[in-house]
Amino acid sequence: MANVTGYNRKLASLLRKAGVVDETSFTPLVEKANKESAHLASLVVGEKLLDELTLIGLVSEDSGWPPIDLDKLKVDLDELRAMNKGNDLLAEDACKFNGVLPIALAGDHATVAVINPYDVVALDNLKLQIGRQVIPVVSSERAILKAIEQAFHAQDKAVEQMMADMKGIDDDIDLDKKKQDEEKDDAALESSGDDAPAVKAVKSILSMAIKRGASDIHIEPYEKKVRVRLRVDGILLEVLELPKKLERSLCSRIKIMTDTMNIAERGKPQDGRIAVSMDGIKCDIRVSSLPLVWGEKICMRLLAKGNLKDMKELNLEPQVFDILSRGLSAPQGMVLVTGPTGSGKSTTLYSCLKTVMNPEENVNTVEDPVEYELEGINQCHVNPKRGLTFANALRALLRQDPDTVMIGEIRDQETIEIAVKAALTGHLVLSTLHTNDAPSTITRIIDMGIEPLMVSSTLNVVLAQRLGRRLCSNCKVDAPREDYPDRGQLLHMGFKPEDVEGLQLKKAVGCSLCANGYKGRFALVECLEMNDRIRKIIIGGGTDLEIRKVALETGMISLRRAGLLNVMRGVTTLEEVLRNTVGDESEPMPKKGAKTEEAEPEEAEAK
């Protein structure tokens, strides 16, 4: 909660003055609250030094603001949103962080349940945010967090209730009858309203995913259940377990929403797209179905509209930003972004497009699918079924007088050959490729049949990218010194000797605002800029290891180094960087406590 320290100090003074706590038991709680930035009121109630209603009453009497029992009140969040559209105050995370919940709006006044009624600055900020006079009512941390959960996750509860209602349905029925019933269900579903169980379930799943900032939804069929998982900050989390009976209607409902997928076809993969708007957020959803042993698996990728960032918002290292800017300002050549699926390549590529986009130039794209729609850019969606492949579309596009060409992904030899020819004939080409790092991209292109001389002449910049989880700013703490790797291990990981001196690592803790101590992600970027030394290695048939060695010598920041720089800034943890990157050295890591020349300089000197 915001300003928890000031409130703890005020509350400790109030309780001591009122004489309602035993000092022997109370003092350790005050020390614990100060050390852990915990809420003193919750500790006092949890240790049963005082009951919750008595504590609320004391705070209410002292502050002059009335108390409220939120357990007996149902907050209508939809009504509040309708009366107060677009306000960040009503975001779930903001309510939890500030320890507040608006419970009623009437004219120019808003009644707001608060944990800390003494924070005059926070109350003034609330007044400015909602544009109304604020009437605080005093509650507890437990009650406010519970009310927030109920208000913001009412649909989640509806899904749980739906599951409870459907328990006990017998799936062991005659197969012919089951098939007939399923056909009837599909027909009924197409004409059903919002009250159908499958419609409710899909709506709830989409709403839950959007609220949690998920990038993907996985609906997975098994023998006796359907599992729903969300990918949040790169990690899959199981959020629901639905009855098997609901599987077919769930898939059919999602296919109907796409308008392009065939609900009667369940034996082959299909792709589609959905555009939705929930809770004021517009979102494009790419849908893919895949037949499995126990039914159809549905995977949905969420792309929030308006979430496209400028290059400056990517928070790249200054050196990387300068290199990328030089590559994009060149009149011709290739800029490639590489990395695995889900590593943020498309976001970076579109940010580059926004940089080069201007009214004086003809900017064109060939994509499958078009992920972000940008006004001012000519975007072509390939359609292999009709013969419009990447290569065919690219050939046609080069007859459209382009200045800049963006290829969604280079997948085959034909596409890379056309892209290289376009770069050689005076066009700036942007694209993505699936490789592990920047140097191996060069050897991959050569393996695809492009002459080394052509590669060295056309490549401007290669970026390799990963996404790392960002530590939650509300709960991250300094890691204990005894948990640090020893000096030799730190140096082997990629830290420089000057980095190790005074190094302060952070630790993920976890709170109500985050998932296991992490919230949001950031880009780890390795940026290779072509130079004469690298060109000589390419033309001479050098390996990617030779290219990497020269690139590092000439100033390239590797993926591992980019991660360690963010560790030193307190952005993420060392464990997260080690999970996402490989070291720049090939030697095995020394075991913790092993003696090395770096770790034991005096002993090495004696030898």
N, C-alpha and C positions, 0 to 999 in steps of 0.2 A: 504494500500500500504506500501511496505517496506520503511523504513527511511523517513516517512512522516514529522516528526518533523523538520529534517534538511532542507528539501525542503521548508516547510512553512516559516521557518526563512529567507532563502535566497530569496524567492519570496516576502515576506513582505518588505524586504530591497529594492529590485529592484523596486517594484511598488511605494514605497515612494520616492525613488530617482528620478524616472521618472515623479513624480507629476501627475499621472493619476487617483488617487483616492482621495475621500474626507475623510479626517482623522476622522471626526466625525462618519461617517458610517463604516469606515474601521476598526477602533480599536476594536469594539465589535466582528467583524468577526474573527479577529486575536485571540482574547481571546477564542472564541467559538471553533476555529480550534485546539488550544492548549489543551483545556479542553477535547474535545471529540476525539482527534487524527483524526480529519476530514481533508479533503484535502482543503486547503485554496483557491486554484484556483477555485474549484467547487463552493465554497461559494460565491466568488467574482462574478462569472458569474451568479450564481443563483439569487443573489440579484441585478443583473443588474448594478453593479458598473463599469463593463467593459465587452465588448463583447468577445466571445471566441477566435475569430480569431486575434483580437488585442492583447490579452494576450499571445497567442501562438507566435505571431510575436515578442513581447518584450523579451520573454524567449529565442527564437531562436537567436535574435540579440545579447543578452547578453552572451549566452553560446557558440555561434559560430557554432552551428549545425543547418541545414536547417529545416524549418517547413514542415508539410504535412497535407493535408486535407483527413482524412481517410473516410469521408462520400462519397468521390468520387472514392474510391479505393475498389476493391473486392479482398479479401485475399483468395488465393487458398491453403487451409490447406492441402489437399491431396498431392499436389506437394511438399509442404514443408516437410511433413512427409516422402515422398519417398526419398528426398534428404538428410534427416537428421534423420534416423531411430533411435529409442530407446532413444531419448534425452528428459530428464525431462523438459527442457525449454519449450517444446511444449505442456506440460500438461496444461489443462485449468486453474486449480487452481494456478499453478505456474505463469502463465501469469497474472492472476488477482492480485495475491499477490504482484508481483514485478512491476506491472504497465507497462508491456512491451508486445509487440507482433511482432514477426519476420514477415516481410512482403515480403522479397525477399532474395533469396540466389543465389549468383553468384561466382563460383570459390571459392577463399579463403576469400570472403567477405560476410557478412550478414547485410542487412539493417533491423534495428529494430526500430519500433515506441516506444518512451519512454515518460513517463510523466515528469520524473526528469532527465534531461541531465547533472546535476551537480554531480551526485553520481558516482564518479570515481571508487570506490570500487565495486559497483554493475556492472558497465560496464566491469570491469576487470573480474569479476566472469562470466559474460555472455560470454566473449571471451574464457575463459577456458572451459565452459560448451559445447559450440558448436564447439570449435576448429577452429574458423575463426576470422578474424579481424571484429570488430563490427563497423558499421556506424550508429550512432544514428540519428533519425529524430524526431523532437519535435511535440507532439500532446497533447490532453487533456484527462483527466480521462474519461469523458463522451464518447468521440470518441473511445478510446481504448477499453473500456468495451463493447460498442456497436459492434465494429468490432470483438471482441472475441466471443460475443454471436452469431453473424452471421456466423463466421467461424466454431465454434464448434457445432452449432446446426442447420446446414443447413438441415440435414435430418429431424429434428423436424419441420422445416418450410415446408418441402416437404409434410409431413403428413397433416399439416394444410391446405396447398394448395389443397391436394387431397380431404380433407373434404369439402372444399369450392366448388370444382368442382362437388362433388357428391350431393350437396344440391339440394333439389327439386325433387329428384328421387321419384317416386310414389310407395309406398309400398302396397297400397290398390289395389291389383290385384287378379285375379281369382286364387284360391288355387291350382287347378290342373295344371294350367299353371305355377304357382310359383314353384311347385314341379318339373315339367319338366325342368324349367330353372335352378333350383338348381343342378339337376343331370348333366346337361350340363356344369354348372360352375365347378363342381368337376372334370369332365373329362378334361375340358380345363385347369384347374389349375395344374393338374398333369403334363401336357406337356408344361406349360407356362414358359416364361423366367422371367428375373428380372424386366420386365416392368409392370407386372400385379399389379393392385392396392393392392391386399392382400399381395403379396410378398414384395412390397415397405413398406407397413405398418408394417409388422412383423419385417422386417430388421430395420426399424426406432425405433420401440419399444424396440427391443433388444439392439440396440446401445445406446439409451437413458438410459436404465436401467444400462448397464455396466458402462457408463461414470459417472453416478450419484452414483455408488456404491450400487445399490439396492440389497437386498437379495431375494426379491420376486416380481413377476409381476402378477397382477390380471386383467383378461379380463372378464368383467361382463356384460351379456346381460340384457337389460330391454325392455319394450314394444316398445319404439321409439328410442332407442339409445344403444350404447355399451360404457361402461365406462372402462377406463384403469387407474389402480392405481399402484403405486410403493411403496414398503416398504423400506424406507430409514432410517437407524439408528433406526429401530424398529417402526417407525410411517408410516402409510399409507398416501400417498399423491396422489390426483387426478391429472393426467398429461394430459390426452386426453379424448375427447368425440367424438366417431366415429359414423357415420351414421349406422342405423340398417341394411341397405342393405349389409353392409360389414361383418356382423357377421358370417355368414356361411362359407364364403370363408376364413376368418381369422382362424377359427377353423380348417378347412380342411388343410390350408397351414401349420399350426403348427403340425398337425398329420402327414402330409407327411414328414416333416423334421425329425420326430422321427423314421421312417421306421418300427415301430412296432404297432402303433395305427391304427385302422380301420376307415377310413374317412366315410364309409357308416353307421357305427354304432353310433347312436346319442342318444340311449335310456338307456345306462348304463355307469357307470364310466369306464375310461380307464387310464392307466399309460404308460409313455414313457420317453425317454431320448434323449437329443440333445447335440452334442458337437459343439461349434462354436468358431471362432476366429475373434475378431473385434478390430480394433485400437491397434493391438499388444497384446491384452489380450485374453488368451485361457480360455474358460469357459465351464463347464459342467452344463446342465440345466435339472432338473427333471420336467417332465410335468404331470399334472393331470387334467382330464376333469370330469365334474360333470353336469348331466342334471338338468336344472332348469325350472321354469315355462315358461320363455321367451327365452329359448335356452340353449346352453352349456356354462358353465363357465370354463375358462381355468386358472389354477394357475401354474406358473413356478417358481421354486426355483433355484437361481443362485449360483453355487459353483465355484469360481475362482481357476483354476489349479495353483499350485505353491504357493498358499496362505497359506499353512499349516505351522503353527508356532511351534518352539521348546517351551518347557515348560518355559524357561527363558524369552521368548518373551510375555508370557501371563500376565506379570506384576502382579503376585500374591503377596499377603502379604508375607514377609519373613517367618513368622511362618507357613502359609499355604503351602508354597513351601517346607519347611522342612518336614512337616507331609506327604505330598503327595510323596515326594522322598523316605521316609522311607517305605511307603506302597508299592511302586513300586519295591523297592529293596528286599522285602521279597520273599522267595522262593516259597511260596504258599499263598493262601487266595484270598479275593475278594476286588477289588477297584471299587466302584460304583459312577457314576456321575448322579445327578438327576436335574430335573427342567422341566419347560413347553417346548412345542415345540418352536423352534427358540431362545432358551436361550444360544446357543453356546456349548451344551453338546458334539456334535460330534467333534468340533474343539479341545476341551480340551481332549477328549478321544484319538484322533489321536496324539495329542502332547505327551500324555503318552505312546502311542505305539512307537513313535519315540525314546523315552527315553529308553525303554526296548529292542528295536531292536538291535541285534548284530549277527555276523556270527556264533557264537557258540550256538545260541538258535533257536529253531523252533517256530516261532510266527505265529499264525493262527487267522483268523477272520471269523465270520458268520454274514452277514449283509443283510439288505433289505431296500434300495439298497446299493451297494458299493459306498460311497460318495467320497472318495479320494483314488486313486490308488497309492499304495506305493510299490516300488521295494524292494524286500527282505522279503516281507510278503506274506503268502499264504492266499488269500482272496476268500471267498465263497459267492456267491450271491444266497440267497434262492429263491425258485420258488414253491410256494404252489400249483399251478396248476398241477405240475408234482410230487407232493408229497414231495418236498424238503422243509420242514418246518424248523424253528429254531431248534426244538427238534431233528428232524431226522438228520439234518446237524451236530448238536453238537455231537450226538452219534457217527456218522461216524468220525468226526474230532478227537475225543478222542482216536480213534484207529490209528491215524496218528502220534503218538509219539510227542505230543505237549509239549512245555514248558510254553508258554503263550497263552491264549485264549481270544479273544475279541469278545463279543456278542453285535451286534448292538443295540439291545433293548430286555429287558426281558418283555414279554407280557403275559405269562400264567404260570400256576403252573408247567406244565411239564418242561418248559425251566428253571425255577428257581431251580427245584429239581436237574436237571442234572448239572447246574452251581455250586450248593453247593457241590454236590458229586465230581465234578472236583477239586474244591478248597480243599476239604478234602483229596484228593488222590495225593496231591503234585503239583498242577498246580496253576499258577497265573491267575486269571480270572478278566477281565475288562469288564464293561458293563454299560448301562444306564437304568434308571427307572423313571417313571413319578410320582414324589411326590413333595410336597410343600417345604419341608426343609429336612435337614440331619437326625434329630432324628426320624421324622415320616417315614423315609425309613425303619427303623428297624421294626416298628410295621406293616408296609405294607408287608414286607417279611413274617412275622409271620402269618398275615392274609391270605397269599397265601398258607399256609399249611406247612411251614417249622418249625420244632421244635425250641424253643428258645435256647436250648443248642447248636444246629447246627449253628444257626445264630451267637451266641457269639463266636463260635470256628472258623468260617470262615471269618467273616468280618474284614478287616484291616482298611479301610478308606472309609468314605462316604462324597462326595462333593455335596453340593446344589449350584446351579448357576443361576444367572440372568445376563442380559446385561443392562448396564446403558449408557445413552448418554453422550458423552464427550463434554465439553464446547469448543467452537471455540477459539483457542489461539489468533486469530487475533482481535476479538471484545469483548471478555469477560471483564467485569468491576467489581469493588467492588460494592456490594449491599449497598444501603443507610442504615444507622443504624436504621432509623425509621421503616424499613420494617422487622427488625429482630423479630422473636418470643421472648417472654419474657423468663427470666431465667428458670422459672418452666416448660414451654413448651419444651425448649431445653433439659433440664434434662430428661423429660419424653420421648422425642424422642430417647434418647440413648446417648446423650453427657454426659461425665463425668464432675464433677465440675471444674477440671483443664483444660478441653477443652474449657469451656465457657469463661474463662478469656483470653482476647485478640483474641477472635474468629473473623475471617474475612471471611464473606460469599461472594461468587461471583454471578453475575447476567448474564443471557443470554440476548444478545442484538440483534444480527443478522447483517450480512454483505453479500457482494457479494460472499464470499468464503464458506458460510455455509447455513444450513436450520434452521431458527429461533434461531440462536445463538448456535447451536450444530453441531459438525462435528465428526463423528466416534463414536465407542462404546468401552466400557471396561467391563471386567468381575468382577462381584460382587460374591465372593465365600465364602461359609460357609463350613468349613472343620471339620468333626468329626473323631477323632482318637479313636479307641477302647482302653479301659483301664480296670483295674480290677473292679473299682466302677461301670462302665457302664455295664460290663458283669454280675455283681451280680444283677443289676436291670432287665436286660433282662431275666435272668434265673428265677428270682422271679416274672415274669409277670408284670413288671412295665409299666406305660404308657409312651407315647412319651414326655409328659410334664415333667415327672420325669427324663427321659433321658436327655432332654434339660437342665434342671436345673443343673444336675451334669456336663454335658459337658461344660456349661458356667463357672461353678466353677473351672473346671480343665483347663481353658484357651482357649476354642473354641471361635473363632471370628465369630459372627453371621453375617447374610446377612446385617442386619441393621447397625451393627458396621462397617463392611467393607465399606458400602456406606458412613457413616459419616467420616471415615478416609479419603476418597477421597474428601469429601466436604471440610474438613480442609486443604487439599493440593491444593484446587482450581481446581481440575479435573472436578468436576460437581457441580450442584446446589442442595440445600437442597430439593427443590420441586421434582427433578428427583429421588432422593433416596427415598423420601416418596411415590412416585408413584410406585416404583418397589419392596418395601420391607414392611414388617409389623414389629411393635415394639417387643421388647423382654419382655415387661411388658403387663399385661392383664388389668390394670386399665384404665378407660377412661381418655383421655387427658384433662388437665385443660384448661379452656377457657382463651384466651388472656386477661391479666390484672387481672386474678383471683389470690387471695392471697394464697400462700402456705408457708409451713415452710421453703422450700428452697429459695423461692422468698423473704420472709419477715422474716429473722432470728431474728430481734429485737423484732418483734411483737410476734413471737412464744415463745421467751424467756420470754417475759412479761407475757404471758398466763401461 
